Amino acid sequence: MSGTENQMTGAEIVLQALKDNGVEHIFGYPGGAVLPIYDEIFQQDEIQHILVRHEQGAGHAAEGYARATGKVGVMLVTSGPGATNAVTPLQDALMDSIPLVCLSGQVPTSLIGSDAFQECDTVGITRPCTKHNWLVKDVNQLARTIHEAFRVAKSGRPGPVVVDIPKDIQFATGTYVAPSATPSQHVYEPKVQGDLDRIREAVALMQGARKPVIYSGGGVVNSGPEASHLLRELVELTGFPITSTLMGLGAYPASGKNWLGMLGMHGTYEANMAMHDCDVMVCIGARFDDRITGRLNAFSPNSKKIHIDIDPSSINKNVRVDIPILGDVGRVLEDMVRLWRASAKTTGKEHLADWWTSISKWRARNSLAYKPNDDVIMPQYAIQRLYELTKHRDTYITTEVGQHQMWAAQFFGFEQPNHWMTSGGLGTMGYGLPAALGVQIAHPDALVIDIAGDASIQMCIQEMSAAIQYEAPIKIFILNNQYMGMVRQWQQLLHGNRLSHSYTEAMPDFVKLAEAYGAVGLRCDKPADLDGAIQEMISVKKPVIFDCRVANLANCFPMIPSGKAHNEMLLPDEATDEAVANAIDAKGRQLV
């Protein structure tokens, strides 16, 4: 473009900037402050707009899209309540490191600060829940700002950003500048290459380990497919056992011989015991959050810790480490694998034999065991059958939040990254359905299943309407136990079984609800009928709500009570009310 060819209205600039940043889909909801942008959307067909039914749904759909593709998710909302409804997915994306660009409308610049209709301080409200945000007051800066927003969202530790665009800026005419002609504004310049001396020090420490463990997180997935390949190569070279956070599932295959399962509050016995007893811990792209560490002063007390992360604020934030390595996980792993291969000290894996013997004994505890039942569907069994009947397909799983989320993480085996979408850090009920919509839009031919709870699914159930409109055949697999299951579990075990408002007495008929939306409703309450019902769900080429009636009072174990160490976890055969009561801290308090 040159001369007058690059003169556009602000609304035209927005669409051109999206196209030039490779955007193919946006999720949004119109309103007065973004009508000029919607008018431009109407006049083009390169970008598909997905009309959600609530702005929270737009954000979670964009998150699912981003997580399943590795691209930046994009949402478009109006001013005032449109922007405030976006806060939950923005905070969710911030905590789980999901690249998200939120474009919000704003009242005209002349009215800002006057309490105009549908005005709010979007920049002020979203400052704590974004990597960065901008209020554009000059149409000639609009293109540069949007290009920078995409760069910030996807570089370094990914996350959400907001570009707030007043309505008069959308009408005004200004100059469009392409991304290639837009230098970085140096808002965010992450360090991606790790320090080689630190990496050599880490490799030397790892080679001397006798009880090592690799602790991987969502940063491996965010770094891209090559990082997952390198992680698998490192595990094969070293012979180290590997565990993962909730967000890191799939980076190393669940079928891998070195896999210990997920760690943390509802992790496996072998993963948590290995973390507690290890002498060298290699943390790769994780942030030592409280659901992983348990009581900090009892966390892995005798280990030397290596921490690889691109976010400097995550290093030494919760746990002091011995060798911090700042850089992109993929780049650091590449150097680590190369140095390991080149080292003359690299020997066989015989020195780990005793460690693997200990791990085998922990595995023998079978910490995910549950009592089968011929009359009632156990929730664990439901997830196992869902996995077995879908594992040979191109299957993507999203979840809501609660017991079903933990059971999905425990019993659904993930072989590849980017196939598991869940709300980890914020724990957002209502995430799974709109996230499934975003995943299905990204992968129209894939099987996309939201593993849901009967309480969580009602948070954003209206997005079934969007799934029908866009012919997105998502499957909603509800583990229906009539309770807010995780809340009920904690109330039972830690609050004298006083089930305060955790039972839902006015549950909808999910089959009729599905039919009301124009979807297909299925119900199953017998274990013998489950496989056939799941196969029917899979075969339907429309959105499906599957009401899977499961045991009402099943609890999710293993469990580390808050404030306890990894070696104080409760196993299914130990988890009596008395045992949990004895796990309460000295002050008699227990926090969820």
DOTORVEX-141309 format. One line per 2 residues: number of its first residue (from 1); for each residue x, y, z of C-alpha. Coordinates in steps of 0.2 Angstrom, whole numbers, padded with zeros to 4 digits. Layout:
<nodes>
NUM) X/Y/Z | ...
</nodes>
This chain:
<nodes>
1) 0000/0000/0000 | 0006/0018/-0004
3) -0001/0035/-0005 | -0020/0036/-0002
5) -0021/0017/-0003 | -0017/0015/0015
7) -0030/0027/0021 | -0044/0018/0030
9) -0057/0020/0044 | -0053/0014/0061
11) -0065/-0001/0058 | -0057/-0005/0042
13) -0040/-0004/0050 | -0046/-0017/0063
15) -0051/-0030/0050 | -0035/-0027/0040
17) -0024/-0029/0055 | -0033/-0045/0060
19) -0031/-0052/0043 | -0012/-0047/0042
21) -0010/-0056/0059 | -0017/-0072/0052
23) -0033/-0072/0060 | -0047/-0083/0053
25) -0060/-0084/0067 | -0065/-0072/0080
27) -0078/-0075/0094 | -0089/-0060/0099
29) -0105/-0052/0103 | -0110/-0035/0095
31) -0116/-0019/0104 | -0117/0000/0101
33) -0098/0004/0104 | -0092/-0009/0091
35) -0105/-0007/0077 | -0093/0001/0065
37) -0082/-0015/0067 | -0097/-0026/0064
39) -0102/-0017/0049 | -0084/-0020/0042
41) -0086/-0039/0047 | -0102/-0040/0037
43) -0093/-0033/0021 | -0079/-0046/0020
45) -0078/-0065/0021 | -0060/-0069/0025
47) -0063/-0069/0043 | -0077/-0079/0051
49) -0086/-0072/0066 | -0093/-0084/0078
51) -0108/-0076/0087 | -0108/-0082/0105
53) -0122/-0080/0118 | -0112/-0071/0131
55) -0095/-0062/0132 | -0088/-0075/0144
57) -0092/-0088/0131 | -0082/-0078/0118
59) -0067/-0078/0129 | -0067/-0096/0134
61) -0071/-0101/0115 | -0056/-0091/0110
63) -0045/-0099/0124 | -0050/-0116/0118
65) -0046/-0111/0100 | -0029/-0105/0105
67) -0025/-0120/0116 | -0030/-0132/0102
69) -0021/-0123/0088 | -0006/-0114/0096
71) -0013/-0098/0088 | -0019/-0082/0096
73) -0037/-0083/0101 | -0047/-0067/0097
75) -0063/-0060/0105 | -0073/-0045/0101
77) -0084/-0036/0114 | -0093/-0020/0116
79) -0091/-0007/0130 | -0097/-0007/0148
81) -0104/-0024/0152 | -0097/-0032/0136
83) -0080/-0028/0143 | -0083/-0033/0161
85) -0091/-0049/0156 | -0074/-0053/0147
87) -0064/-0051/0164 | -0067/-0070/0169
89) -0059/-0077/0153 | -0045/-0064/0153
91) -0040/-0069/0171 | -0042/-0087/0166
93) -0031/-0085/0151 | -0018/-0075/0162
95) -0016/-0089/0174 | -0015/-0103/0162
97) -0004/-0093/0149 | -0016/-0093/0135
99) -0013/-0081/0121 | -0028/-0070/0119
101) -0032/-0053/0110 | -0048/-0045/0117
103) -0054/-0030/0106 | -0066/-0020/0116
105) -0077/-0005/0110 | -0077/0011/0121
107) -0088/0026/0121 | -0081/0041/0110
109) -0066/0049/0117 | -0075/0065/0121
111) -0087/0056/0133 | -0074/0046/0142
113) -0075/0050/0160 | -0093/0057/0159
115) -0102/0041/0165 | -0109/0039/0147
117) -0120/0025/0143 | -0111/0008/0144
119) -0095/0017/0149 | -0082/0009/0160
121) -0064/0010/0164 | -0059/-0005/0153
123) -0041/-0002/0154 | -0041/0000/0173
125) -0052/-0015/0176 | -0042/-0026/0165
127) -0025/-0020/0170 | -0023/-0034/0183
129) -0029/-0048/0172 | -0019/-0045/0156
131) -0001/-0045/0151 | -0004/-0027/0144
133) -0018/-0016/0138 | -0020/-0001/0127
135) -0033/0013/0125 | -0031/0019/0107
137) -0034/0038/0106 | -0026/0041/0089
139) -0033/0032/0074 | -0015/0033/0066
141) -0009/0022/0081 | -0022/0009/0079
143) -0014/-0003/0067 | 0003/-0002/0076
145) -0006/-0006/0093 | -0015/-0021/0086
147) 0001/-0028/0079 | 0010/-0025/0095
149) -0005/-0033/0105 | -0003/-0049/0095
151) 0016/-0049/0097 | 0014/-0047/0116
153) 0000/-0060/0118 | 0010/-0074/0109
155) 0028/-0070/0114 | 0037/-0076/0130
157) 0025/-0083/0142 | 0009/-0081/0132
159) -0006/-0072/0139 | -0021/-0060/0136
161) -0020/-0042/0131 | -0034/-0029/0128
163) -0036/-0016/0115 | -0049/-0003/0119
165) -0055/0006/0104 | -0067/0022/0106
167) -0081/0023/0094 | -0075/0039/0086
169) -0058/0031/0082 | -0067/0017/0073
171) -0076/0030/0062 | -0061/0041/0060
173) -0049/0040/0045 | -0031/0036/0047
175) -0015/0027/0040 | -0014/0009/0040
177) 0003/0001/0043 | 0007/-0017/0040
179) 0015/-0028/0053 | 0031/-0029/0043
181) 0033/-0010/0044 | 0029/-0009/0062
183) 0044/-0010/0074 | 0042/-0018/0091
185) 0037/-0005/0104 | 0048/-0015/0117
187) 0033/-0017/0128 | 0038/-0035/0131
189) 0055/-0042/0126 | 0057/-0060/0134
191) 0073/-0069/0135 | 0071/-0085/0125
193) 0089/-0092/0124 | 0095/-0100/0140
195) 0112/-0097/0148 | 0123/-0111/0142
197) 0133/-0111/0158 | 0118/-0114/0168
199) 0112/-0128/0157 | 0129/-0136/0158
201) 0127/-0135/0177 | 0110/-0143/0176
203) 0116/-0157/0165 | 0130/-0161/0177
205) 0118/-0161/0192 | 0106/-0172/0182
207) 0120/-0185/0178 | 0124/-0187/0196
209) 0106/-0189/0202 | 0101/-0206/0209
211) 0083/-0202/0213 | 0078/-0189/0199
213) 0061/-0183/0193 | 0056/-0172/0179
215) 0041/-0161/0183 | 0034/-0154/0167
217) 0020/-0141/0165 | 0010/-0131/0153
219) 0025/-0121/0147 | 0030/-0136/0137
221) 0014/-0136/0128 | 0015/-0117/0125
223) 0032/-0118/0118 | 0026/-0128/0103
225) 0026/-0146/0096 | 0045/-0147/0095
227) 0047/-0144/0114 | 0036/-0159/0117
229) 0047/-0169/0106 | 0062/-0163/0115
231) 0055/-0167/0132 | 0051/-0185/0126
233) 0069/-0187/0119 | 0076/-0180/0136
235) 0066/-0193/0145 | 0072/-0207/0134
237) 0090/-0202/0135 | 0090/-0200/0154
239) 0079/-0214/0159 | 0071/-0201/0172
241) 0053/-0204/0178 | 0042/-0189/0173
243) 0026/-0182/0180 | 0016/-0167/0175
245) 0004/-0153/0181 | -0014/-0153/0175
247) -0010/-0140/0161 | 0005/-0151/0155
249) -0004/-0167/0151 | 0000/-0174/0134
251) 0017/-0166/0132 | 0023/-0183/0137
253) 0012/-0198/0132 | 0002/-0206/0145
255) 0007/-0223/0138 | 0025/-0219/0140
257) 0035/-0231/0151 | 0042/-0217/0162
259) 0025/-0209/0165 | 0020/-0207/0183
261) 0004/-0199/0180 | -0002/-0182/0186
263) 0005/-0175/0202 | -0002/-0163/0215
265) -0018/-0163/0226 | -0027/-0176/0216
267) -0011/-0184/0208 | -0005/-0202/0209
269) 0003/-0209/0224 | 0019/-0213/0214
271) 0020/-0196/0206 | 0019/-0187/0223
273) 0030/-0199/0232 | 0043/-0197/0219
275) 0042/-0178/0220 | 0044/-0179/0239
277) 0059/-0191/0239 | 0069/-0186/0224
279) 0086/-0179/0225 | 0086/-0169/0209
281) 0070/-0161/0202 | 0069/-0154/0185
283) 0055/-0142/0183 | 0051/-0138/0165
285) 0038/-0125/0161 | 0029/-0126/0177
287) 0027/-0113/0191 | 0026/-0122/0208
289) 0008/-0117/0212 | 0000/-0122/0228
291) -0010/-0137/0221 | 0007/-0145/0216
293) 0018/-0141/0231 | 0006/-0144/0246
295) 0015/-0137/0261 | 0029/-0127/0255
297) 0041/-0131/0269 | 0039/-0149/0267
299) 0039/-0149/0248 | 0053/-0161/0241
301) 0064/-0157/0256 | 0080/-0166/0251
303) 0081/-0161/0232 | 0091/-0150/0222
305) 0080/-0140/0210 | 0082/-0135/0192
307) 0069/-0123/0185 | 0067/-0119/0167
309) 0054/-0105/0163 | 0053/-0090/0151
311) 0044/-0080/0164 | 0057/-0072/0176
313) 0043/-0068/0189 | 0040/-0087/0191
315) 0057/-0091/0196 | 0060/-0092/0215
317) 0043/-0085/0217 | 0035/-0099/0227
319) 0050/-0111/0229 | 0068/-0107/0230
321) 0078/-0117/0216 | 0096/-0121/0215
323) 0098/-0119/0196 | 0087/-0106/0188
325) 0087/-0106/0169 | 0078/-0092/0161
327) 0072/-0095/0143 | 0060/-0103/0131
329) 0057/-0121/0136 | 0060/-0128/0118
331) 0077/-0118/0116 | 0083/-0124/0133
333) 0078/-0142/0130 | 0087/-0142/0113
335) 0103/-0137/0122 | 0100/-0149/0136
337) 0098/-0164/0125 | 0113/-0159/0114
339) 0124/-0157/0130 | 0118/-0173/0137
341) 0122/-0182/0121 | 0139/-0174/0120
343) 0144/-0177/0138 | 0158/-0190/0140
345) 0150/-0194/0157 | 0134/-0201/0149
347) 0132/-0219/0155 | 0119/-0232/0156
349) 0104/-0230/0167 | 0109/-0244/0179
351) 0112/-0231/0193 | 0093/-0228/0193
353) 0088/-0246/0196 | 0085/-0244/0215
355) 0075/-0228/0211 | 0063/-0237/0199
357) 0061/-0251/0212 | 0054/-0239/0224
359) 0043/-0231/0211 | 0037/-0248/0206
361) 0032/-0251/0224 | 0022/-0235/0225
363) 0014/-0239/0208 | 0008/-0256/0216
365) -0003/-0246/0228 | -0014/-0243/0213
367) -0019/-0226/0220 | -0033/-0223/0207
369) -0042/-0239/0212 | -0061/-0238/0215
371) -0074/-0251/0218 | -0083/-0257/0203
373) -0102/-0258/0203 | -0114/-0267/0192
375) -0129/-0257/0196 | -0123/-0239/0196
377) -0111/-0231/0184 | -0095/-0226/0194
379) -0088/-0209/0187 | -0071/-0216/0185
381) -0078/-0230/0175 | -0087/-0218/0164
383) -0071/-0209/0160 | -0062/-0225/0157
385) -0075/-0231/0144 | -0075/-0214/0136
387) -0057/-0215/0134 | -0056/-0233/0127
389) -0070/-0229/0114 | -0062/-0213/0108
391) -0043/-0216/0109 | -0041/-0221/0091
393) -0049/-0205/0085 | -0043/-0187/0083
395) -0051/-0183/0100 | -0050/-0166/0109
397) -0056/-0165/0127 | -0062/-0150/0137
399) -0068/-0150/0154 | -0078/-0139/0166
401) -0071/-0138/0184 | -0073/-0150/0199
403) -0073/-0169/0202 | -0076/-0173/0184
405) -0061/-0163/0179 | -0049/-0172/0191
407) -0056/-0189/0185 | -0054/-0184/0167
409) -0036/-0180/0171 | -0033/-0196/0180
411) -0042/-0208/0169 | -0041/-0201/0151
413) -0024/-0204/0143 | -0017/-0190/0133
415) -0004/-0195/0120 | -0001/-0178/0112
417) -0001/-0160/0117 | -0015/-0147/0113
419) -0028/-0160/0115 | -0033/-0156/0133
421) -0041/-0140/0137 | -0046/-0136/0155
423) -0046/-0121/0167 | -0031/-0125/0179
425) -0026/-0109/0188 | -0043/-0100/0190
427) -0054/-0115/0191 | -0068/-0108/0180
429) -0084/-0117/0181 | -0092/-0115/0164
431) -0076/-0115/0154 | -0078/-0132/0145
433) -0093/-0129/0134 | -0088/-0113/0125
435) -0070/-0120/0125 | -0076/-0135/0116
437) -0085/-0124/0103 | -0069/-0115/0100
439) -0059/-0131/0098 | -0073/-0138/0086
441) -0072/-0122/0075 | -0053/-0124/0074
443) -0054/-0143/0070 | -0071/-0146/0062
445) -0068/-0164/0058 | -0061/-0169/0075
447) -0071/-0177/0089 | -0073/-0163/0103
449) -0080/-0169/0120 | -0083/-0158/0135
451) -0082/-0168/0151 | -0094/-0159/0162
453) -0102/-0159/0179 | -0121/-0156/0181
455) -0117/-0140/0191 | -0103/-0133/0180
457) -0112/-0136/0163 | -0126/-0124/0168
459) -0114/-0109/0170 | -0113/-0107/0151
461) -0126/-0118/0144 | -0132/-0105/0132
463) -0117/-0108/0121 | -0127/-0124/0115
465) -0136/-0111/0104 | -0120/-0106/0096
467) -0115/-0124/0093 | -0131/-0127/0084
469) -0130/-0111/0073 | -0112/-0115/0067
471) -0115/-0134/0065 | -0102/-0138/0078
473) -0105/-0156/0083 | -0098/-0155/0101
475) -0102/-0168/0113 | -0106/-0163/0131
477) -0103/-0178/0142 | -0110/-0174/0159
479) -0106/-0184/0175 | -0122/-0181/0183
481) -0122/-0184/0202 | -0134/-0171/0207
483) -0121/-0162/0217 | -0108/-0149/0216
485) -0097/-0164/0218 | -0080/-0156/0224
487) -0089/-0144/0236 | -0099/-0159/0243
489) -0083/-0169/0245 | -0075/-0156/0255
491) -0090/-0153/0265 | -0092/-0171/0269
493) -0074/-0174/0274 | -0070/-0158/0282
495) -0085/-0149/0288 | -0095/-0163/0297
497) -0105/-0168/0282 | -0115/-0152/0283
499) -0119/-0151/0264 | -0123/-0133/0263
501) -0131/-0129/0246 | -0120/-0141/0237
503) -0135/-0152/0231 | -0145/-0146/0216
505) -0164/-0150/0219 | -0170/-0142/0203
507) -0160/-0151/0190 | -0165/-0148/0172
509) -0170/-0163/0161 | -0154/-0162/0151
511) -0161/-0173/0137 | -0176/-0161/0135
513) -0164/-0146/0136 | -0154/-0153/0122
515) -0169/-0155/0112 | -0175/-0137/0116
517) -0159/-0131/0108 | -0160/-0142/0093
519) -0147/-0154/0099 | -0148/-0172/0103
521) -0151/-0178/0121 | -0145/-0195/0128
523) -0146/-0202/0145 | -0138/-0218/0153
525) -0139/-0224/0170 | -0133/-0243/0169
527) -0115/-0248/0167 | -0121/-0262/0154
529) -0128/-0249/0143 | -0114/-0236/0144
531) -0103/-0242/0129 | -0118/-0242/0117
533) -0124/-0225/0123 | -0106/-0218/0121
535) -0105/-0225/0103 | -0122/-0218/0099
537) -0116/-0201/0105 | -0100/-0202/0094
539) -0110/-0207/0079 | -0122/-0192/0080
541) -0117/-0178/0068 | -0125/-0164/0079
543) -0121/-0157/0096 | -0126/-0169/0109
545) -0129/-0168/0128 | -0126/-0185/0136
547) -0133/-0186/0154 | -0123/-0199/0162
549) -0130/-0203/0179 | -0116/-0208/0190
551) -0114/-0213/0209 | -0120/-0198/0219
553) -0107/-0199/0233 | -0092/-0205/0225
555) -0076/-0195/0230 | -0061/-0191/0221
557) -0045/-0198/0227 | -0030/-0198/0230
559) -0031/-0182/0239 | -0017/-0171/0248
561) -0027/-0161/0261 | -0022/-0143/0260
563) -0007/-0138/0270 | 0000/-0156/0270
565) 0015/-0164/0261 | 0016/-0175/0247
567) 0019/-0190/0258 | 0004/-0187/0268
569) -0009/-0190/0254 | -0025/-0199/0257
571) -0028/-0215/0246 | -0045/-0222/0243
573) -0044/-0236/0255 | -0038/-0224/0269
575) -0049/-0209/0266 | -0062/-0211/0280
577) -0069/-0196/0289 | -0058/-0200/0304
579) -0042/-0200/0293 | -0046/-0184/0285
581) -0050/-0176/0302 | -0033/-0181/0308
583) -0025/-0173/0292 | -0032/-0155/0298
585) -0018/-0144/0303 | -0014/-0139/0321
587) -0025/-0124/0321 | -0040/-0135/0316
589) -0042/-0126/0299 | -0043/-0134/0282
591) -0045/-0124/0266 | -0051/-0130/0249
</nodes>
